[in-house]
């Protein structure tokens, strides 16, 4: 079994999905299709890069919004 087959098998395994979040240490992909593929992509939180992306999104986006709001309010 090659890595692509392993990734597909992991993605198909319902135990790797919880509340729309995907967690698999065996799947090497950082971004994976959602469990319903036409709905887009999600992060594989089982990889270090996926966890870093999630932390970055949770920290950077609110800070960016605060910065933009402070600029708009000052005008």
MODELLER restraints for C-alpha pairs under 7 A, 6 or more apart:
rsr = mdl.restraints
at = mdl.atoms
rsr.add(forms.Gaussian(group=physical.xy_distance, feature=features.Distance(at['CA:6:A'], at['CA:27:A']), mean=6.88, stdev=0.5))
rsr.add(forms.Gaussian(group=physical.xy_distance, feature=features.Distance(at['CA:7:A'], at['CA:27:A']), mean=4.68, stdev=0.5))
rsr.add(forms.Gaussian(group=physical.xy_distance, feature=features.Distance(at['CA:7:A'], at['CA:28:A']), mean=6.89, stdev=0.5))
rsr.add(forms.Gaussian(group=physical.xy_distance, feature=features.Distance(at['CA:10:A'], at['CA:24:A']), mean=6.86, stdev=0.5))
rsr.add(forms.Gaussian(group=physical.xy_distance, feature=features.Distance(at['CA:10:A'], at['CA:27:A']), mean=6.27, stdev=0.5))
rsr.add(forms.Gaussian(group=physical.xy_distance, feature=features.Distance(at['CA:16:A'], at['CA:22:A']), mean=5.74, stdev=0.5))
rsr.add(forms.Gaussian(group=physical.xy_distance, feature=features.Distance(at['CA:16:A'], at['CA:23:A']), mean=5.31, stdev=0.5))
rsr.add(forms.Gaussian(group=physical.xy_distance, feature=features.Distance(at['CA:16:A'], at['CA:24:A']), mean=5.96, stdev=0.5))
rsr.add(forms.Gaussian(group=physical.xy_distance, feature=features.Distance(at['CA:17:A'], at['CA:23:A']), mean=6.51, stdev=0.5))
rsr.add(forms.Gaussian(group=physical.xy_distance, feature=features.Distance(at['CA:22:A'], at['CA:43:A']), mean=6.64, stdev=0.5))
rsr.add(forms.Gaussian(group=physical.xy_distance, feature=features.Distance(at['CA:22:A'], at['CA:44:A']), mean=5.21, stdev=0.5))
rsr.add(forms.Gaussian(group=physical.xy_distance, feature=features.Distance(at['CA:22:A'], at['CA:45:A']), mean=6.20, stdev=0.5))
rsr.add(forms.Gaussian(group=physical.xy_distance, feature=features.Distance(at['CA:23:A'], at['CA:44:A']), mean=5.33, stdev=0.5))
rsr.add(forms.Gaussian(group=physical.xy_distance, feature=features.Distance(at['CA:23:A'], at['CA:45:A']), mean=4.86, stdev=0.5))
rsr.add(forms.Gaussian(group=physical.xy_distance, feature=features.Distance(at['CA:23:A'], at['CA:46:A']), mean=4.56, stdev=0.5))
rsr.add(forms.Gaussian(group=physical.xy_distance, feature=features.Distance(at['CA:24:A'], at['CA:44:A']), mean=6.52, stdev=0.5))
rsr.add(forms.Gaussian(group=physical.xy_distance, feature=features.Distance(at['CA:24:A'], at['CA:46:A']), mean=4.60, stdev=0.5))
rsr.add(forms.Gaussian(group=physical.xy_distance, feature=features.Distance(at['CA:25:A'], at['CA:46:A']), mean=4.53, stdev=0.5))
rsr.add(forms.Gaussian(group=physical.xy_distance, feature=features.Distance(at['CA:25:A'], at['CA:47:A']), mean=5.93, stdev=0.5))
rsr.add(forms.Gaussian(group=physical.xy_distance, feature=features.Distance(at['CA:29:A'], at['CA:44:A']), mean=6.83, stdev=0.5))
rsr.add(forms.Gaussian(group=physical.xy_distance, feature=features.Distance(at['CA:30:A'], at['CA:43:A']), mean=5.74, stdev=0.5))
rsr.add(forms.Gaussian(group=physical.xy_distance, feature=features.Distance(at['CA:30:A'], at['CA:44:A']), mean=5.10, stdev=0.5))
rsr.add(forms.Gaussian(group=physical.xy_distance, feature=features.Distance(at['CA:30:A'], at['CA:47:A']), mean=6.51, stdev=0.5))
rsr.add(forms.Gaussian(group=physical.xy_distance, feature=features.Distance(at['CA:30:A'], at['CA:49:A']), mean=6.37, stdev=0.5))
rsr.add(forms.Gaussian(group=physical.xy_distance, feature=features.Distance(at['CA:30:A'], at['CA:50:A']), mean=5.15, stdev=0.5))
rsr.add(forms.Gaussian(group=physical.xy_distance, feature=features.Distance(at['CA:31:A'], at['CA:41:A']), mean=6.34, stdev=0.5))
rsr.add(forms.Gaussian(group=physical.xy_distance, feature=features.Distance(at['CA:31:A'], at['CA:42:A']), mean=5.65, stdev=0.5))
rsr.add(forms.Gaussian(group=physical.xy_distance, feature=features.Distance(at['CA:31:A'], at['CA:43:A']), mean=4.71, stdev=0.5))
rsr.add(forms.Gaussian(group=physical.xy_distance, feature=features.Distance(at['CA:31:A'], at['CA:44:A']), mean=5.97, stdev=0.5))
rsr.add(forms.Gaussian(group=physical.xy_distance, feature=features.Distance(at['CA:32:A'], at['CA:41:A']), mean=5.49, stdev=0.5))
rsr.add(forms.Gaussian(group=physical.xy_distance, feature=features.Distance(at['CA:32:A'], at['CA:42:A']), mean=5.51, stdev=0.5))
rsr.add(forms.Gaussian(group=physical.xy_distance, feature=features.Distance(at['CA:32:A'], at['CA:43:A']), mean=6.18, stdev=0.5))
rsr.add(forms.Gaussian(group=physical.xy_distance, feature=features.Distance(at['CA:32:A'], at['CA:44:A']), mean=6.55, stdev=0.5))
rsr.add(forms.Gaussian(group=physical.xy_distance, feature=features.Distance(at['CA:33:A'], at['CA:40:A']), mean=5.95, stdev=0.5))
rsr.add(forms.Gaussian(group=physical.xy_distance, feature=features.Distance(at['CA:33:A'], at['CA:41:A']), mean=4.28, stdev=0.5))
rsr.add(forms.Gaussian(group=physical.xy_distance, feature=features.Distance(at['CA:33:A'], at['CA:42:A']), mean=6.08, stdev=0.5))
rsr.add(forms.Gaussian(group=physical.xy_distance, feature=features.Distance(at['CA:34:A'], at['CA:40:A']), mean=5.85, stdev=0.5))
rsr.add(forms.Gaussian(group=physical.xy_distance, feature=features.Distance(at['CA:34:A'], at['CA:41:A']), mean=5.03, stdev=0.5))
rsr.add(forms.Gaussian(group=physical.xy_distance, feature=features.Distance(at['CA:34:A'], at['CA:42:A']), mean=5.62, stdev=0.5))
rsr.add(forms.Gaussian(group=physical.xy_distance, feature=features.Distance(at['CA:43:A'], at['CA:50:A']), mean=5.44, stdev=0.5))
rsr.add(forms.Gaussian(group=physical.xy_distance, feature=features.Distance(at['CA:44:A'], at['CA:50:A']), mean=5.27, stdev=0.5))
rsr.add(forms.Gaussian(group=physical.xy_distance, feature=features.Distance(at['CA:45:A'], at['CA:51:A']), mean=5.03, stdev=0.5))
